[in-house]
Amino acid sequence: MTEPNHILHFLKRSTEFLEKKGIPNPRVDAEWILSDLLNLPRIKLYAQFETPLTENETKVYRERIVDRGKHKPVAYITGKKGFHKFDFYVNEHVLIPRPETEELVEWFYKNHKGFFGDEAQIKVLDLCTGSGCIGLSLSRLLPNVDVWLSDLSDEALTVAKRNHLTIPNPKKRDVFFLQSDLFQNFPAELTFDVILSNPPYIPISEKDSLMEDVLSYEPHLALFVEDFFGFHQTLLSEAFKKINPKGILLLETHPEYIEELKQMASTLGFPDAEILLDSSAKKRFLLLRKN
């Protein structure tokens, strides 16, 4: 008897395979991978369960499901991750954008007028940019911004540049790119009104607590710091010099150490510090204003 080759059959078989491999949401992942392959909205799979897959589609789908069974993240398999209103290209040289970072962008998007008014032209730096999700989103969302993206990794900047070219840019906004270890390669005269950053902030001592999907595939350079407080002292002190008067620094960081970072910031010259909660009520973001 010939094995079925329609969508429902492959979803069932793939779900069973991923479940045996210990993948947390096997059916959902099987659906996302197939909907991406077929260029079909996931919800529409349910209306086309009897549609057969071609020989090539079957081959590619099986390869991708095997990759997922090895805990390769779905975003790296499909090469994209939705973030805010856009789809970002991602590969193993950049972190997969997280919902918390999306919240950081959303918070600034909703609150920037309170700092700079309606018409001010503001200079924004996305420090440790990775895929460019923070800076490129804001470059498309806000009317009066000049945006710089910087990262230590040349490979990450290549991904960010690709996203700049492919994400819709109706206002044809220019974005500037800098390869730098924090602010090391920045021109002395270059300063900003806003610095936003999701830097590496997981202490290396917590490495073994991460899921296999993260630990085996995502770039450790963007995840871990050997010396959490030493790294952040450098970041905060150098950022202070690069922020214009009345400018702000908005930082995503480790909830367990954010109170200490707030105290550190006050000793480095930031008198106005506020801790913001993420949607899980964790102390996730540090807002610093330079008076």
Steps between C-alpha positions, in 0.01 A plus 500: 500500500633842402580730790282815506675819396253770603547778754312330784709183469830687519388715790400192700824314425715806570321571826561143618868522402557832678315380808736202526795740474377701797400814308265704726232599244530237228174564315544876495858472373401246234231741380727806495768319304252368245313829461831675432603238246169525316486880537158453650359667814500243779127534557436399137665163549179394671297571187740309274573182695444282192738697276791279390863602532730477201802274509731796561275648771495164674880475489559852632232469769650178632847661513365795695312280744819300561679829574229597747535158660863596568364806685592747229266798560213543256614857422836371377329229295266746328754784500261754643338628817209740536582804712261787560350566155778344293659170402874491572747269333700308762777244494733349758715816511225696680266446790141416417303813599309452824159631610670697778707693246183566304357650819803729525436630147129538567563693823727752328268525201209594728695729734762681291292816463509549876876536480550679169168648389320449171731655246854461633752320281666242725814291460456140609763232557414130512802367691579126465247496217517136384229461234424872521153438641503796741651770282344397170154476654530851640639632171176384334262595781613850596488799266797702622790271584853442381606147594839338556546125547816364660629156591828331580422224248551564129275199427221656707534830315473313170163365618389847614598651164302232320196581713539870424485419129204263520267644766259751344643850520239728342668821618840380367668564832876466514648290780864512604704194602803481729710196593618561854561342838252720685617856420863424419485587128255790519611844378560727799251759376215252447236528775138391534171606649398139563694179551301178509669168561443133558862409580627162618393474864493134603785420743710213371422318826138462383599340170388148589152616598403594144291291264687290247343702216674813630826353625577291192402747230485865604824707502667491840661837427154657511382303804770476766728728700795381706482798736144633515569811705834578337342483154206717599717755676689548174176518302336752733804724544570513125133550417485795740766678293311430178155616610400860438362711787144389584559185296410151618639149520249212491658168587367145507674302772495222758213537750708367789770766464304802383483667842882489524524645147267782601732584790804473276343740250446762770868489591595545134298818454144392418289666772165397356453122486181296469443125487232383257320167516448262211167328429593225748542762773877445507737791550634489144578853379709782641413853389772758564475869425793738473413837651 
